[in-house]
């Protein structure tokens, strides 16, 4: 039987795509550590590992997320490798997730003349997928998992937005 975390989840600030994160993932996990059982805490604590491909758990929401993310990246690999005329199979990872709309999402992101806007397109697709994972879930672990994944996305977008673009351009041009 699923555990319900009504108080914890209702006390969390709502997350919107593009907003500044209200707190870091580490702080969120720290808050949850005091309020959820150890086995659920371990699942939340494993979320940073999923970003590096080191996730080996069995939590269904994280498995779906990982499948989606791998499938989206595989579509990007196909597009990029076709432009360089190299075999995409050496760079693709195995996944059971299939969604034909990912082809269009990846193509729209790739065709965007702005790299930042292309990345925003991909992140927005990821955000919508995460919203779909919470359908039918209101106060259970799945909501906490999706909340943590969204926090990671917001932190990443915040780093992109806060970067000194002029300095990065100068450093890049200096290397060339």
N, C-alpha and C positions, 0 to 999 in steps of 0.2 A: 504494500500500500504506500502511495506517495505521501511524503511529508508536506505540509502546507506552512508557508511562512507569511501569513497575512500581514502581521505587523511590520516585519522587515521590508517586504516588497512595497507596501503602501507608504512607507516612510522614505523611500528612495525618490530622488528627483527624476522627473520624466526626461528622457533623452530624445533629442531631435537631431536629425542629420545636419551637420554643419555647425552645430553649437560648440561652444567651448566646454570641455568636459568638467563636470562639477567637482570631481576628485579623480585621483589616479586609480588604476586597477589595483595597485597594492593596497591602497587605503580601503577600497571596496572589499577586497578579500579579508583585510583585517577586521572590518566591521562584521562581515559574515562569520568569521571564525568564532565569535562569541555567541552567535545566535543559531547556528545550524549544527547538525550532527557531524562527527568526524568524517564519515564516508562521503557526505555531500561536500564537505570542506575540501577533501582531497580532489574531488572532481573539479571544483572551482580553481583550486591551486594548480591543476594540470593544464589550464587553458593557455598560459603562455607557451607551453610545449607544442600545442597544436600549430602555432605560427611557424615553428621550425621543422615541422614534419616528424616530431618525436613522440606524438601522441599514440599511445597503445591501449587506451582504455576502452570501455564498452558502453559509455554513456550515449544513448541513442541520438540526442540532440547534437552532441559534438561529432558523432559519426556522420550525421547528415550534413553538418557544416563543412566538415573536412572533405566529404565527397563533392559538394558543390564547389568549394574553393579549388580543388584539384581539377575538376571538369572545366571551370572557367579558365584556369591557367593553361590547361591543355589546349583550349581553343586559341588562346593567345600564342602558344607555341606553334600551332599549325599555321597561323597567319604570318608570324614573323619568319618562320623557317621557309615558307613559300617565297618570300621576298629575297631571301639569301640563297635559295636553291639548295637547301640541305635537308637531310632526312629528319622529320620531326619525331620519329619514333624513339630516337636515342634520348630525347629530352622529356618525353611524356611519362606521366606516372599513371599507374593503374587505378581506376575508380569504377564503381558500379552505378554512379549517378549519371543520369542522362536527362538533358533538357535542351531541346533544339533552339530555344530562345537564346541560349548562351552564345551561339554562333553570331547572332545579330548584335548582342551586347558587346562581344569582343571586337567585332568588325567596326561598330560605331566608335568605340574607344580608340581603336587603332587609326581610324580615318580622321580623327579630330586633329586639327593642326596644332593645338596646344596640348602638350604632354600633361600639364596639370588638369586641364578639362577632361582629357581622356581618362585620367586616373579617377577623377571625380565621377565620371560615368560608371566606372567599374565599382567604385565604393557605393554608389547609390543602388546599384543592382544587388550588391552584397547586403546592404541595409534592408532592402525590400525582402530579400530571401530570409533574413533573420526575423523580420516582422511575421512572415509566414510560419516560421517555426514556433511562434508563441500562440498561434491560433488554437483556441480551446484550452490554453493554459493561463491561469490567472495568478495563483499564489504558490506555485511549486518550484522545484529545482530548475526546470526548464527555463522559467522566466529569469532566474538568477544567472544561468549560463548565458542566455542571450544578452542580458544586461552587461555581463562582463565582456562579451565579444564586441558589443557596441561601444563600450568604454575604450577598448583597444583601438577600434577604428577612429573614435573621436580623438584619442591621444595622438595617433599617427597623423591625422589631418591637422591637428593643432601644431605639430612639429613642422609640417609642410608650410602652413600659413605663417608661422613665426620665423621661418628661415630668412636670413639676409640674402635675398636673391642676387643682389648686385655683387656681394662678396663671393658667392658661389660661382657666378659667371666669370669674375676676374680670376679666381683660382683655376677654373676649368680652361680658360683661354691661356693662362700662363703655362699649363701643362702641355698644351698643344704647341 
